Amino acid sequence: MSVKVAVITGAARRVGAALVRQFHQQGYNVLLHYRHSKTDADQLAAELNALRADSVITLQADLLQSSSIQDIAECVENTWQRCDVLVNNASAFYPRKLADCSEDDWNTLVGSNLKAPFFLIQALAGLLKQHHGSVINIVDISAERAREFYSLYCMAKAGNAMMTQALSLELAPEVRVNGIAPGAILWPENDDGEEVSNPDRLQAIPLKRLGGTQSICETVDFLIHSASYITGEIIKVDGGQSVK
Ligand SMILES: NC(=O)c1ccc[n+]([C@@H]2O[C@H](COP(=O)([O-])OP(=O)(O)OC[C@H]3O[C@@H](n4cnc5c(N)ncnc54)[C@H](OP(=O)(O)O)[C@@H]3O)[C@@H](O)[C@H]2O)c1
């Protein structure tokens, strides 16, 4: 039987890179998609390919370009002819006041957080069905709890959450489609919405700390490998933040 394959978007750094390491450690071949982070992507792939030859391939693509979706699907088909896991992780995240929102902002935030994940699932659905695969969409607790000045991001993630439910019906029984809604996992790197990385924010979190990449990795692992009767579910990983 051939080796299982995971496709992870936005995977050169941070949460995506941690997921690449985890799937690789679990014996998967991995398609590591990135957009700008070529150096990180190449370093990570080289490190993992040194452990197991030809187990990670990198693919550069801006998911706002429609052709990117087909490029990813063709790469998986041509390289491994199978896909067991798709993690829609890539995401643009920044604040915009309503008065300042442009069509470019709409395209960037809705394109990366909703449109691209949808068409990537569509493009990989055939391969995912063949081996009873799983999709994990990385949502956000902001899909349910509006955050001021992040309307486009929140709207896109809310659509992503509904996509998770709707496509879990359409792709059953062969493919399970689940989501993870993180709270504060890592501070954003380009934080022009100053309140987001304010350490005081930790006080609003019952567990009083960031989740870290491990919190997402262990939930992905649970959904993929230990939750065979769960589909259409979105698990909050937020240290209890949304309970308050
Ligand atoms: N970090 C948190 O605390 C937190 C909280 C709630 C939800 N989340 C969600 O969890 C996921 C991972 O979070 P993160 O903080 O690790 O993400 P991140 O660093 O903000 O973004 C992940 C990657 O997305 C890629 N990306 C953005 N726009 C793209 C585009 N148009 N085309 C292709 N790739 C694009 C970037 O790739 P390049 O670097 O290669 O350009 C980036 O490295 C995201 O879906 C995020 O919304 C995170």
The ligand as a Gaussian input file, in Angstrom:
#p B3LYP/6-31G(d) Opt

LIG

0 1
 N       -2.234000      32.494000      15.133000
 C       -3.370000      32.506000      15.844000
 O       -3.366000      32.801000      17.047000
 C       -4.670000      32.188000      15.154000
 C       -5.881000      32.535000      15.780000
 C       -7.068000      32.233000      15.155000
 C       -7.062000      31.575000      13.938000
 N       -5.882000      31.247000      13.350000
 C       -5.897000      30.561000      12.057000
 O       -4.966000      29.486000      12.102000
 C       -4.304000      29.356000      10.840000
 C       -2.800000      29.419000      11.036000
 O       -2.464000      30.576000      11.771000
 P       -1.037000      31.274000      11.606000
 O       -1.002000      32.392000      12.568000
 O        0.028000      30.245000      11.610000
 O       -1.199000      31.848000      10.115000
 P       -0.325000      33.016000       9.416000
 O        1.079000      32.879000       9.835000
 O       -0.988000      34.327000       9.636000
 O       -0.540000      32.644000       7.878000
 C       -0.187000      31.352000       7.382000
 C        0.299000      31.469000       5.969000
 O       -0.770000      31.827000       5.096000
 C       -0.132000      32.115000       3.872000
 N       -0.972000      32.969000       3.027000
 C       -1.586000      34.123000       3.337000
 N       -2.214000      34.609000       2.248000
 C       -1.978000      33.732000       1.230000
 C       -2.327000      33.687000      -0.139000
 N       -3.042000      34.631000      -0.732000
 N       -1.889000      32.642000      -0.881000
 C       -1.158000      31.679000      -0.319000
 N       -0.774000      31.664000       0.969000
 C       -1.173000      32.690000       1.732000
 C        1.214000      32.782000       4.203000
 O        2.219000      32.105000       3.446000
 P        3.657000      32.791000       3.071000
 O        4.295000      33.153000       4.373000
 O        4.384000      31.695000       2.360000
 O        3.358000      33.970000       2.206000
 C        1.350000      32.522000       5.709000
 O        2.622000      32.068000       6.089000
 C       -4.880000      30.442000       9.955000
 O       -5.931000      29.917000       9.172000
 C       -5.429000      31.458000      10.937000
 O       -6.512000      32.217000      10.414000
 C       -4.684000      31.540000      13.929000

